Amino acid sequence: MATKTKRNVLNVRKGDTVKVIKGKDNGKEGKVLRTIPESERVVVEKINIAKKAMRPTQANPQGGISSIEAPLHASNVMLVCPQCKQPTRVGHRIEDGKKHRVCKKCQKDID
């Protein structure tokens, strides 16, 4: 029996502004730096900061501890609509064979 593969579709993309709705950074807004669809995670600018021990290299001969943005689950962030500036759910509309993301609050295209 063949196993079905889960299709990972994220409602946020790189460059989107999102608001954190759960976790230690609840209420903060930031820009999505990258998405990881395999694990349904996103990396948001200046959100979920973690400390990482860096080994000395030629580029960084000192080494030491640096701060990086750790990924957080996509369900913990909500897209902020560029038009109405509100955190919103994402709908989809198909026009001319293309799929567009739509704000559920103001019904305007996000892309």
N, C-alpha and C positions, 0 to 999 in steps of 0.2 A: 504494500500500500504506500503510495507516494504521499509525502508530507507537504502540506501547503506552506508556502513561505509568506511571512507577514509583510505586507506592503507598508513601508514607513513613509508617511506623508506628513510633513511639518507645515503648519500654517504660517510660520515665520521664516524669513529668508535673511541672508547676509545683508546688512545695511539697514534693516528695519529697526525702528525704535520700539522697545518693549518695556512693560512695567512688570516688576516682580510682584506676584500675588501671594506667594507662600515662602516661608523660610526666614533665615536671619536677616536678609536684605529686603524684607517686605516693604512695598511702597516706593522703592527706588526705581528710577528709569535709566536706561542705557541703550546703546546701539549694539546690535548683534554683530560680533566679529566673525564668527563661523558657526556652521551647523554641523551636527554629526547625526545623520538620519538613521544609521545602523542602530544606535543606542537611544535615539529620540532625545538628544541633548543639544543644548546651545551654549555658546560662550558669549557672555555679555560684557561689554566694556565697563570696568570698574565695579563689577558685581561679583560676589562670591570669591573674594580674594583669599588665596592660600599661600602659605610660605613654602618655599622649595629650597632645599640645600643644593647649591651648585658646586660641582667639582671644578677646580682650576683648569682652564684651558688656555690656548694661545690667545683667543679672543678676549677671555676674561681671566687674566693670570691671578687675580686676587681670590676668585671663588667667592664663597660666602653664602648668605641666605638672601634669596630674592622673592619678591611677591609676584604671583601670576594669577590670572583669572582662571578659575576652575570651571568645568562645564556644569550646568544644572539642567534638570529635566525640563523639557519643553512645556509640560503641563503646568509648571510653576511660573510661567511668564505669559503675559497677555499683550497682544499687538496694540500699539497706540496708533489710531487712525491719523494720517497726515492732515486731513481736512478738518475734522471736528475735535482733534486733540484729546480724544477720550479713549481709554482702554476698551477694546471691543472684541467680540468674537468675529470670526472670519467666515464669510459665505463665499460661494463660487457662482459665477455666471458664465455661460458659454455664448460668445458672440463671434460670428464668422469663423467657427471652428476653433477658436482660441478660448482658453479658460482664463478668466480674470478673477482676482480676489476682490471681494466686496465687503465694505464695512456694514455690519449688521445694524448699527445705530443710525447712520446717515444715508445708507444705501448708495454711497459713491464708490467708485473704483479706487483701490489702494495702489495698484500699479499703473 
